[in-house]
């Protein structure tokens, strides 16, 4: 089992920045991907950014809507992934979920709310 704990959500004005952090614990040695998804009530959960471990440990993928504004990075000392969100827009408002893939299974955090006011 892998446990994921998110932190860093909150309220920010449009144009501002927030930093989300996700710390993994448990059976973390087999994690091959970690990242962030977001969900607006009534909509599906969408990928924001993910980073792969393994052969290309710094390989990252981003949703088109966040490219150039969000950056995902790893903090291996803390078994964490960080999502730096800059130039936030009201349409970025959502619950952000940390996700990890390990041994063919997907694990999810409980989510953290990000609200961007116009």
N, C-alpha and C positions, 0 to 999 in steps of 0.2 A: 504494500500500500504506500501511496505517496500523499502527503498532506500539503496543502498549499494555503498560505495565509497572505492576503493582500493588505496593503495600506497605502494611504496617500490621496484618496479621493477627496472631493469637497466642492465648494462653490467658487467659481472664478468668473471674472468678466471676460467678455470676448477680447481676444488679443493677448490674453494672459497665458500663464504656464502652470502646469501641474506635473508632479513626478509621482508615478505609481511604482510600488515595489511589491514583489512577490517572493516570499521565502518558501523553499521546499524543504520538507523533512520526511523521514521514513526511508523507504527503499529508493534512494535517489541515484544510486550508482548506475542504474540502467536507463536513466532518462535520455531520450534521444532528441526531444524537441520541447521547448517551453515558449510560452508566448501569451498574448492577450487577445481576447475577443470582447465584443460589446453587444449589448442588447437593449433596445427600446421596447417598452411594454407593447405587446401585440405584434411585434416583429420577430424575425428569426435572429439567432445569435450569429454575428458576423465576425470574421477575422479582422484584427487590427494589425498585428505584427507578431511574427514568430521568429525564433532563432534556433537553428539546428546545432546539435552537438555531434561530435564524431569527426569524420574526415575533413569537413569544412566547418569548424566550430564557430566561426563568426558569420556564417551565412545567414542572412536575414531576409524575410519577405514582408512586404507591407501592402496594405490595402491602398488602392490608388488615391483614395480620398485623404489619406494621411501622409503620403509621401512628401518629403521635404519639410514636414512640420513635426512629425514624431520620430523618435529614435529609440530603438530597443537595444539593450546591452546586457551583458552578463556580469554578475559579481560572483565569481566562483568561490571566493573565500567565504561568502555567506550563503552559498547555494541559492542564489537569487537572480531574478531578472528584473530589470528596471525599464520602465517606459517613460521617457521624457517627452512631454507633450507641450509644444510651443505653438503660438499663434492660434490658440483655441477658438473654435467657432461654436455658435449655439447648436449647430447640427451635430456636434461631438457629444452632446448631452446623452448619457446612457449609463447603464450599469456595466462596469468593466469587470470581466472575469479573467483570472489567471488560469492557464491550462498547461498541462504537461502530458507528454506521451511517454510511456514506459512499458516495455515488454508487451507491446501491442494493445495496451489499455490506455484510455484517456482519463485524466483526473482533472477536477475543477475546484477552484476556490469558491467561496461563498459570494464573491462579488463586492465591488465598492462603487458607490454612486459618484459620478462626475456630472456636475451641473454647470453649464456655461450660460451666463446671462448676457443678453444683448444690450 
